[in-house]
Amino acid sequence: MITTTTPSVDGYRISGYHGIVVGEAILGANIFKDLFAGIRDIVGGRAAAYEEELGRARATALTEMQERAQAMGANAVVGVDLDYEVINNMLMVSSSGTAVTIVAAEGG
């Protein structure tokens, strides 16, 4: 499924709008304890384990959003936005966008 931050997809036209779709992933407080316990993973000022967890959370949020779009009959999500929020010592990664149906543009 094409997923893009842009409002359109080159070479395609939007033939239908299905609505807003979202996906979320929450990292619990325990992840912070585990990561700080493994602080020795920091290399060059970057915490590799923490970055890995954030990447996993981002992928989960995007996959959830794409699955919801597909359930609505969409084959793409445009205008995607990623947000990161801290809520009560938990980190939430959320993705949102517009579920659409795209078709190849004529002459493209």
C-alpha positions as CSV (number, residue, x, y, z in Angstrom):
1,M,0.0,0.0,0.0
2,I,1.4,3.4,-1.0
3,T,1.7,5.6,2.1
4,T,3.0,9.1,1.7
5,T,3.2,12.4,3.5
6,T,2.2,14.3,0.3
7,P,-1.4,15.0,-0.7
8,S,-1.1,13.1,-4.0
9,V,0.9,10.4,-5.6
10,D,2.8,11.1,-8.9
11,G,1.4,9.1,-11.8
12,Y,-1.9,8.4,-10.0
13,R,-5.1,10.2,-9.5
14,I,-7.3,9.9,-6.5
15,S,-10.6,8.3,-7.5
16,G,-12.2,8.0,-4.0
17,Y,-11.8,9.3,-0.5
18,H,-12.6,6.9,2.4
19,G,-11.9,9.1,5.4
20,I,-9.3,9.7,8.1
21,V,-7.3,6.7,9.4
22,V,-5.1,6.5,12.4
23,G,-2.7,4.0,14.0
24,E,-1.2,4.2,17.5
25,A,1.5,2.4,19.4
26,I,2.4,3.0,23.1
27,L,5.7,2.3,24.8
28,G,5.1,1.6,28.5
29,A,7.1,3.0,31.4
30,N,9.0,-0.3,31.7
31,I,10.7,0.3,28.4
32,F,12.4,3.4,29.9
33,K,13.6,1.5,32.9
34,D,15.0,-1.3,30.7
35,L,16.7,1.3,28.4
36,F,18.2,3.3,31.2
37,A,19.5,0.0,32.7
38,G,21.2,-0.7,29.4
39,I,22.6,2.8,29.1
40,R,25.9,1.4,28.0
41,D,24.3,0.8,24.6
42,I,24.9,4.5,23.9
43,V,27.3,5.0,21.1
44,G,28.3,8.4,19.9
45,G,25.5,10.1,21.9
46,R,22.8,7.8,20.5
47,A,20.9,5.1,22.4
48,A,20.7,2.3,20.0
49,A,18.1,0.2,22.0
50,Y,15.9,3.3,22.4
51,E,16.0,4.1,18.7
52,E,15.2,0.5,17.9
53,E,12.1,0.6,20.1
54,L,11.0,3.9,18.6
55,G,11.4,2.4,15.2
56,R,9.3,-0.6,16.1
57,A,6.6,1.7,17.6
58,R,6.5,3.8,14.4
59,A,6.3,0.8,12.2
60,T,3.4,-0.6,14.3
61,A,1.5,2.7,14.1
62,L,1.9,2.9,10.3
63,T,1.0,-0.8,9.8
64,E,-2.2,-0.3,12.0
65,M,-3.1,2.8,10.0
66,Q,-2.6,0.9,6.6
67,E,-4.7,-2.0,7.8
68,R,-7.6,0.3,8.8
69,A,-7.3,2.0,5.4
70,Q,-7.5,-1.4,3.6
71,A,-10.5,-2.4,5.6
72,M,-12.2,0.8,4.3
73,G,-11.5,-0.3,0.7
74,A,-8.5,2.1,0.2
75,N,-5.3,1.2,-1.6
76,A,-3.3,4.2,-0.4
77,V,-2.9,6.7,2.4
78,V,-2.0,10.3,1.7
79,G,-1.2,13.3,3.9
80,V,0.4,11.0,6.5
81,D,1.6,12.7,9.7
82,L,3.5,11.1,12.6
83,D,3.3,12.4,16.1
84,Y,5.2,11.5,19.3
85,E,3.6,12.3,22.7
86,V,4.6,11.5,26.3
87,I,1.6,10.7,28.5
88,N,2.0,9.6,32.1
89,N,5.6,8.3,31.5
90,M,4.5,6.4,28.4
91,L,5.5,7.3,24.9
92,M,2.8,7.2,22.2
93,V,3.5,7.2,18.5
94,S,0.5,8.0,16.3
95,S,0.1,8.1,12.6
96,S,-2.8,9.7,10.7
97,G,-3.7,10.2,7.1
98,T,-6.5,10.1,4.5
99,A,-7.4,6.7,3.1
100,V,-7.9,7.0,-0.6
101,T,-8.3,4.9,-3.7
102,I,-5.8,5.7,-6.4
103,V,-5.7,4.7,-10.1
104,A,-3.1,5.2,-12.7
105,A,-3.3,8.6,-14.3
106,E,-4.2,8.5,-18.0
107,G,-1.1,9.1,-20.1
108,G,1.1,8.4,-17.1
